[in-house]
Amino acid sequence: MTALDGLSGSVSLGCGGGPPNSTCTISPSSVILPGTAQATVGRYPPKNVDHDTFTLTFTGTFGSGNPATGGLTYTTSVSLTVK
């Protein structure tokens, strides 16, 4: 993640979606621009069910609670196929 148009500060990161009995975590849960993070999707407990394609949604929120920015949010989605 890099600063866009000179923005700097903290971005809170989140993710959701995916198969039942799964979790999506991002580490670290926030970054200072420019920064990087890694997402991990884990299935708990692992099962041989729910074979399908799922949509994971990743969100970055900048300036949440800051009246000057109004809380900018960017969301992107990716497909996860469980075989």
C-alpha positions in Angstrom: 0.0 0.0 0.0 1.5 3.4 -0.9 0.4 7.0 -0.2 -2.0 8.2 -2.8 -1.9 11.9 -3.8 0.2 12.8 -0.8 -2.0 11.1 1.9 -0.1 10.0 5.0 -1.3 8.5 8.2 -2.8 5.4 9.5 -5.0 3.0 7.6 -7.1 0.4 9.4 -7.3 -2.9 7.6 -10.0 -5.6 7.6 -11.2 -8.6 5.7 -14.3 -10.8 5.6 -16.2 -13.4 3.6 -14.9 -16.8 2.8 -16.1 -20.3 3.7 -18.0 -21.2 6.8 -15.8 -22.1 9.8 -13.0 -19.8 8.5 -11.3 -16.7 9.7 -9.6 -13.9 7.8 -6.9 -12.0 9.6 -4.6 -9.2 8.5 -1.3 -8.5 10.2 -0.7 -5.8 11.2 -4.4 -4.7 11.5 -3.3 -1.1 10.6 -0.4 0.4 8.7 1.2 3.9 8.4 1.3 5.0 4.8 3.2 3.9 2.9 3.1 0.4 4.5 2.4 -3.3 3.8 0.4 -6.0 5.5 -0.3 -9.7 5.0 -3.7 -11.4 5.0 -4.2 -15.0 6.1 -7.4 -17.1 5.7 -7.6 -20.1 8.0 -10.3 -22.8 8.2 -11.2 -23.9 11.7 -11.6 -26.9 11.9 -10.4 -28.0 8.5 -13.1 -30.0 6.8 -13.7 -31.6 3.4 -16.9 -29.7 2.9 -17.9 -26.3 1.5 -16.1 -26.9 -1.8 -17.0 -23.8 -3.7 -15.8 -20.4 -4.8 -16.1 -17.7 -2.1 -15.6 -13.9 -2.3 -13.2 -12.4 0.2 -13.5 -8.6 0.8 -10.6 -6.5 1.9 -11.1 -3.0 3.3 -8.8 -0.2 4.2 -10.1 2.8 6.1 -8.1 6.0 6.3 -8.9 8.9 8.7 -11.8 7.2 10.5 -13.2 9.7 13.0 -11.2 12.5 11.5 -13.5 15.3 10.4 -11.0 16.6 7.9 -11.0 13.4 5.8 -14.5 12.1 6.7 -13.1 8.5 6.8 -12.0 7.4 3.3 -12.7 3.7 2.6 -11.3 1.5 -0.2 -12.7 -2.0 -0.7 -11.5 -4.7 -3.1 -12.7 -8.3 -3.5 -10.9 -11.5 -4.6 -12.2 -15.0 -5.3 -11.1 -18.0 -3.2 -11.7 -21.4 -4.7 -11.8 -24.3 -2.2 -11.3 -27.7 -3.8 
